[in-house]
Amino acid sequence: MSEQTNNIPEKDLASNWVSSSKFLFYLHVFCILAFVLGGCYRLYDQGYKGKPDVEVQGSSQYKPDYK
């Protein structure tokens, strides 16, 4: 019975905090990297389409035209 309680697997995340913290660190790095790359792809895919042709009133321009 005592042999079963002393036999702790080395790769168990609950008992080995060094391997679990390394695993969680790489998991966080992967998730952040995936989030950043996904955002960059989204910006690339739906990028700036160009300056739209907008009609602006004469009184709202930088040098306004008054009647």
The 8 nearest C-alpha neighbors of each residue, nearest first, counted from 0:
[[1, 2, 3, 4, 5, 6, 7, 8],
 [0, 2, 4, 3, 5, 6, 7, 8],
 [3, 1, 0, 5, 4, 6, 7, 8],
 [2, 4, 1, 6, 0, 5, 7, 8],
 [3, 5, 1, 6, 2, 0, 7, 8],
 [6, 4, 2, 3, 7, 1, 0, 8],
 [5, 7, 3, 4, 2, 8, 1, 9],
 [8, 6, 5, 9, 4, 14, 11, 3],
 [7, 9, 10, 11, 6, 14, 15, 12],
 [8, 10, 11, 7, 15, 14, 12, 18],
 [11, 9, 8, 12, 15, 18, 14, 19],
 [10, 12, 13, 8, 14, 9, 15, 7],
 [13, 11, 19, 15, 14, 10, 16, 18],
 [12, 14, 11, 15, 16, 19, 10, 18],
 [13, 15, 12, 11, 16, 7, 9, 8],
 [14, 16, 12, 17, 18, 13, 11, 19],
 [17, 15, 19, 18, 20, 14, 12, 13],
 [18, 16, 20, 19, 15, 21, 22, 12],
 [17, 19, 21, 20, 16, 15, 22, 12],
 [18, 20, 22, 16, 12, 21, 17, 23],
 [19, 21, 23, 17, 22, 18, 16, 24],
 [22, 20, 24, 18, 19, 23, 17, 25],
 [23, 21, 19, 25, 20, 24, 18, 26],
 [22, 24, 26, 20, 21, 25, 19, 27],
 [25, 23, 21, 27, 26, 22, 20, 28],
 [26, 24, 28, 22, 27, 23, 29, 21],
 [25, 27, 23, 29, 24, 28, 22, 30],
 [28, 26, 30, 24, 25, 29, 31, 23],
 [27, 29, 25, 31, 26, 30, 32, 24],
 [28, 30, 32, 26, 27, 31, 33, 25],
 [31, 29, 33, 27, 32, 28, 34, 26],
 [32, 30, 34, 28, 33, 29, 27, 35],
 [31, 33, 29, 35, 34, 30, 28, 36],
 [32, 34, 30, 36, 31, 35, 37, 29],
 [33, 35, 31, 37, 32, 36, 30, 38],
 [36, 34, 38, 32, 37, 33, 31, 39],
 [35, 37, 39, 33, 38, 34, 32, 40],
 [38, 36, 40, 34, 35, 39, 33, 41],
 [37, 39, 41, 35, 36, 40, 34, 42],
 [40, 38, 36, 42, 41, 37, 43, 35],
 [39, 41, 43, 37, 38, 42, 44, 36],
 [40, 42, 38, 44, 39, 43, 45, 37],
 [43, 41, 39, 46, 45, 40, 44, 38],
 [44, 42, 40, 46, 41, 45, 39, 38],
 [43, 45, 41, 42, 46, 40, 39, 47],
 [46, 44, 42, 43, 41, 47, 48, 40],
 [47, 45, 43, 42, 44, 48, 41, 49],
 [46, 48, 49, 45, 50, 42, 43, 44],
 [47, 49, 46, 50, 45, 51, 44, 43],
 [50, 48, 47, 51, 46, 52, 45, 53],
 [49, 51, 52, 48, 47, 53, 46, 54],
 [52, 50, 53, 49, 48, 54, 47, 55],
 [51, 53, 50, 54, 49, 55, 48, 56],
 [54, 52, 51, 55, 50, 56, 49, 60],
 [53, 55, 56, 52, 57, 51, 60, 59],
 [56, 54, 53, 57, 59, 60, 58, 52],
 [57, 55, 59, 58, 54, 60, 63, 64],
 [56, 58, 64, 59, 63, 60, 55, 65],
 [57, 59, 63, 64, 56, 60, 65, 62],
 [60, 58, 56, 57, 63, 61, 55, 62],
 [61, 59, 63, 62, 57, 58, 56, 55],
 [60, 62, 63, 59, 58, 57, 64, 55],
 [63, 61, 60, 64, 58, 59, 57, 65],
 [62, 64, 58, 60, 57, 61, 59, 65],
 [65, 63, 57, 58, 66, 62, 60, 59],
 [66, 64, 58, 63, 57, 62, 59, 56],
 [65, 64, 58, 57, 63, 56, 59, 62]]
